Structure formats: C-alpha cells, structure tokens
Amino acid sequence: MYIKKRKLARGVAIVGAEMSRFGAFDDRITRDLFVEAFGEMRKAVDKGFDPRDIEAVYFGNAANEQFEFQGHLAPILADWVGLVPRAITRIEAACASSGVAVRQGVLSVASGVNDVVLVAGVEKMTGLSAELTTSVISLGCDQVYEGKAGFTFPGLYAAMATAHMHRHGTSARQLMSVALKNHRNGALNAKAQFNATIADLMARRIARCRERGEPAPGWKAEWDFLEDAEANPVVAWPLRLFDCSPVSDGAACLLLASEDIARQFTDNPVYIIGTGQASDHALHERPDMTAIMAARRAASEAYDMAGVRPQDIKIAEVHDCFTIAEIVATEDLGFFAPGAGGRAAEEGLTARDGPKPINTSGGLKAKGHPVGASGAAQMVEIWRQMRGEAGPRQVAGRDIDLALTHNVGATGGTCVVHIFERRQ
C-alpha cells in the first residue's frame, strides 16, 4: 500500500518528562499514581512552568472501569492536579493507550490548536485477583474467536513465538537472552518494578531456602536458574515465567510544547520529529504470525516523516510485553532482518553497550507494564538518555541524537511509533 509522505505542520518538543515508581502498591489508587508522576514531571522542567499554561490534556488508560470500577477517569484525574476546566481526553488502545495519547498530543500542538499539552498514561492493575486481572487484560483480544477458544495473552504470544521458531529457527535460549538483558538494565533503574538482575533474583531465592533450613538449589549460573522448570515454569510454551512482563501499577507524564516556545521551558528539549500509527487484524486472521504489520506500517510512516532510516536510530524502547515481542519488534522496525532478531539478542547486539541498545530502561519486562502507562514511560527513558541523564544505565560513548519508541496494543491491533531528535 502506498504511504503518503507527511510532515508535522510545526515542530513539537518534549520539555518535561517523568514517571512514578512502577510496582505493586496495595495502598495506592490510580489518582495517587498520576499525582506522583505529575509532580515528578513538574520538577523535570528545567526552567519551571505554571500548570495554568497547559491548554489540553490527553490521558492513556486501558481498563480502569474493570480494574477499579471507575469510569470517566480523565476529568477526575485532571481535577486532582487543578487542570479543570481544560479540554481533557481519555484514549483507550489497550497497551498502546498512552502511546496513542502522545500522538494525539503531538498532532494537537503541530496543528496550532494548542501550544502546551500534557500527556499522561496510568494504570492500576494489582487490585484484583490474578484470574480477574488475566480476564481484564484479555479483553484486548478478539473475544468471539480468540477469547472463547480459551486464549489469553501469554497463549497468543506463545503462538507467535512458535511460529517464529518454526520459520526462523528462533530458540528458547534466544528468548531468555532478552529477559537477561532487560533485567540487567532494570537493575540500574530505581523506578523499575524489578530493579534486579536474574542473578540477583536467583541469589535471593537461594538465601530464602537457607533461611528456612531447606536444601539450597544447585544453580551455579543464571542459565541454570532459567532452565529450572520449578524456578521458571512454563506459562504457555515456549514462554516461561521470566519471558513475561509483570502485572504493574504506575503512571508517566510528558509536557509537550510547540517548537517556537520550547526553550522557554528548557534549554535541552527533545523534539518529536516523526509519528506513525497503524492497525492490524486480530491475530487469528493474520496470514503471518511472525511479524506485526501495524508496526511495519507505523514505523514506515514515522521514518518517512522524520526523514531517517532504521540504521540512523541510536537507541530504542520497544514493546516487550513478552520476550518474543521484543525480537519481533526489532525486525519489524528494520533494525534486523526477518528472523535475525533472536540471534541479535543472543549475541548482545541489543545490549546497552551493543551497537543497537534496546530497552535501556529495563523494558516492560523489568521496568513493569501498567498497560495504560507503558507508552509514555518509554518516552521518559528516551528523554533521559538523549539528555544524558540516565545515570548508571546511560548509554556511553555515542551521540544519541536520534531515538525511537514502539508501543503495541494487544497482539498488534494497534501500533504507534515515534522518532525523537536532540539538537545542539
């Protein structure tokens, strides 16, 4: 299909970005998470700003009606930080909710309708039982043809993984290479839900056994732990527990401003120079389960708008709800050829010190995956990395002038890709 080349009518910049801590919080609800992220974002705006300058707000949230039994969430959250009576819009696109919200914020500013826009993503997922949480998340699949057949998201992504294995020879060890990398990155992220390496988690498990006077497992290395069926059980073959992102609570906020006023807020803005969004059939209808066509089309739109190529991108945050999702994403985005994503992960090409660092935040796998917040949180990491503010996980030794985020809803029914530029 022909994709018309488009440009934003005027430049748009991120001038502030932050997030709450991601995790499981018994004592917090959605509005608490959002207020924390908003407060952190305010502090991240170098020159400060008056919240009264915000002209519109876009919220990404997937399923608050089911998780907290609260509908019409957007104006309630806005009221808690004093933003009523501005125009407030909530966007639902499953796990891509806040990625799409950012796109709408970008288009709002680029069109000239607004100059300063707040975009937020938020989800409180841990208040229900595991069974109910699984049911809520599964609402993003085709309930008539997939849900009634008993599929949940681990099963759907397991189907994608087995298809990828069959066609390309991808191995379970390559899937686990993604988990090892992302936990190593997440261990350096103070706001990650799992800020621990696989080796750390293994050592904690051994220590607990010894404290209880039980025989200590005989694991000598991370691979011993990951290949132990009791420590790392199969969830939906070939996906094991450590192939899956956690159930999470969290929020993230971005402040967008038009290019002509961005430096009133910061001397170091990050510009959004490309945006693309596309859709795809439900998984059962697709002729090819080894790729996500929505991701390929959204990426093509974003690359064309930005005037860049995949090889120009220095770092990327991609949607790794399961380890196979990261492998497929790196292929769909053009970073590696079809079928080469698994080998790239195994060979360290996507490591923080590799040629194409992917998910330096820890990704959804280790940072956490509060579904409505994940897309915006990816951009918080890009903001930090491009400004040289990522602390111990900062990608060193290269000029991060171009970066990308890739945010998927469900099994790829929605995908949104953004490209970012840092200018001298």
C-alpha positions, -999 to 999 in steps of 0.1 A, spaced: 0 0 0 13 35 -9 21 56 22 18 93 16 48 112 30 37 137 56 53 163 78 42 180 110 28 214 103 51 228 131 77 214 154 68 197 187 91 191 217 91 173 250 101 199 276 95 177 307 90 140 314 89 118 344 71 88 359 60 73 392 77 43 406 63 12 389 54 -18 411 25 -34 431 11 -9 456 -17 -20 480 -21 15 494 -24 35 462 -50 40 436 -49 55 401 -52 91 411 -23 87 436 0 73 409 -9 101 385 -4 128 410 31 114 418 40 113 381 27 148 375 47 162 405 78 144 393 73 158 358 69 194 371 103 191 388 118 178 355 110 210 336 143 228 339 130 264 339 98 255 357 63 262 344 29 273 355 3 244 352 -22 271 341 -2 272 308 -14 237 300 -42 240 274 -53 204 269 -47 170 284 -46 136 268 -47 105 291 -39 70 281 -57 44 302 -68 9 291 -93 -6 316 -99 15 347 -136 5 347 -126 -31 352 -96 -26 374 -111 0 398 -147 2 387 -143 39 380 -153 53 346 -150 88 331 -115 88 346 -98 117 327 -116 147 343 -113 131 377 -75 128 374 -72 163 359 -92 177 388 -67 163 413 -39 185 399 -60 216 392 -65 213 355 -103 216 352 -119 232 331 -94 224 303 -102 200 275 -95 165 288 -95 134 266 -90 98 276 -77 73 250 -80 36 251 -59 14 228 -51 -15 251 -13 -15 259 -8 13 234 -31 37 251 -6 63 262 15 59 230 -16 69 211 -23 97 236 11 111 229 4 110 192 -28 129 197 -10 155 218 17 159 191 -10 164 164 -28 189 186 3 210 191 15 206 155 -19 217 142 -16 250 161 -48 244 181 -27 242 213 8 254 223 13 234 256 -2 200 262 0 175 290 1 138 281 -2 111 307 -6 73 310 -18 55 340 -30 21 351 -37 4 385 -37 -33 378 -29 -51 410 -61 -47 430 -78 -78 415 -71 -115 418 -47 -130 393 -76 -147 375 -96 -115 372 -66 -95 361 -59 -120 333 -95 -118 322 -94 -80 321 -62 -79 301 -76 -105 277 -104 -81 267 -79 -67 242 -80 -98 221 -109 -109 198 -133 -123 223 -155 -140 197 -128 -161 180 -98 -160 205 -113 -154 239 -139 -181 235 -113 -205 224 -95 -201 257 -67 -178 246 -51 -153 270 -22 -130 260 5 -155 271 -11 -180 248 -14 -156 219 22 -145 221 32 -181 226 16 -188 192 37 -160 177 68 -174 193 62 -210 180 56 -196 145 88 -176 147 107 -207 159 92 -228 131 100 -203 103 133 -188 116 148 -213 140 145 -190 169 153 -207 202 141 -206 238 176 -195 248 173 -165 225 140 -155 241 157 -158 275 186 -136 263 160 -108 261 150 -113 297 186 -114 309 194 -82 291 163 -63 303 167 -74 339 204 -62 338 191 -28 326 162 -27 350 186 -34 379 200 1 372 166 18 372 155 29 406 119 33 394 117 -2 379 94 -28 394 121 -54 391 153 -35 397 173 -67 400 192 -89 376 183 -126 371 214 -134 391 202 -112 419 168 -130 419 185 -164 419 207 -154 448 176 -142 468 158 -175 461 189 -194 474 191 -172 505 154 -178 514 159 -215 512 188 -214 536 169 -191 560 141 -217 561 166 -245 566 157 -261 533 182 -276 508 196 -248 486 191 -253 449 222 -262 430 221 -234 405 256 -222 395 247 -197 369 217 -177 356 210 -202 329 207 -230 355 180 -209 372 162 -201 340 162 -236 327 148 -250 360 111 -259 355 103 -252 391 121 -218 393 110 -207 359 78 -226 350 62 -227 316 33 -203 313 24 -211 277 51 -230 258 77 -218 248 71 -188 271 82 -193 307 76 -170 337 107 -149 330 96 -144 294 65 -124 307 62 -88 318 46 -84 353 13 -70 364 20 -35 374 8 -1 388 22 31 376 19 64 357 40 86 335 37 122 323 51 143 294 48 180 288 47 189 251 52 224 237 55 239 203 90 243 189 89 281 189 84 283 227 101 251 238 132 269 251 111 289 275 108 257 295 143 241 289 175 247 271 176 210 263 143 199 247 138 166 229 120 170 196 94 146 182 101 146 145 82 115 134 50 98 144 32 68 128 2 48 138 -14 18 121 -38 -11 128 -38 -49 120 -63 -78 120 -68 -99 151 -41 -125 154 -62 -154 142 -69 -136 109 -33 -128 100 -15 -148 73 18 -143 91 22 -145 128 59 -139 128 55 -101 122 32 -73 132 21 -55 100 8 -25 120 43 -20 134 59 -21 100 35 4 86 36 28 116 74 26 115 74 34 78 52 64 84 74 77 112 107 72 93 93 90 63 81 119 83 114 122 102 134 117 70 156 90 87 163 53 83 164 24 108 202 24 108 201 61 119 184 53 152 208 52 181 186 37 208 150 24 211 124 15 236 102 -12 222 72 -31 234 84 -62 251 53 -75 269 68 -109 262 104 -116 251 92 -127 217 76 -93 213 110 -75 215 125 -99 190 97 -93 165 98 -56 171 135 -53 163 127 -70 130 95 -50 122 114 -17 128 141 -27 104 169 -30 129 175 -66 119 164 -88 90 133 -110 95 144 -140 116 176 -123 128 162 -107 160 167 -137 182 203 -141 172 209 -104 177 197 -106 212 217 -137 219 249 -121 205 245 -89 226 238 -66 197 208 -51 216 227 -48 250 233 -14 265 269 -15 252 259 -31 219 255 -14 185 217 -11 189 207 -6 225 171 -17 231 151 -11 263 178 5 284 150 12 310 146 -25 316 116 -25 292 82 -37 301 98 -69 312 117 -55 341 106 -18 345 70 -30 346 39 -29 324 10 -9 338 -7 -11 304 -21 24 301 12 40 311 38 19 292 39 40 260 45 73 279 70 57 302 91 46 272 94 82 263 106 91 298 135 68 292 143 84 258 141 119 274 167 109 300 190 91 276 190 119 250 197 145 277 225 123 292 205 120 325 200 82 327 226 77 355 243 43 357 223 30 327 233 59 304 244 46 270 280 58 269 304 66 241 279 78 214 259 108 204 223 99 210 208 124 185 180 101 172 159 76 191 126 57 187 97 43 207 75 14 196 42 8 215 18 -21 207 -18 -26 217 -28 -62 224 -12 -85 198 -6 -56 174 -41 -45 165 -27 -10 172 9 1 169 23 36 173 59 46 166 76 79 175 110 92 165 129 118 186 158 142 179 182 161 201 196 192 186 227 211 196 
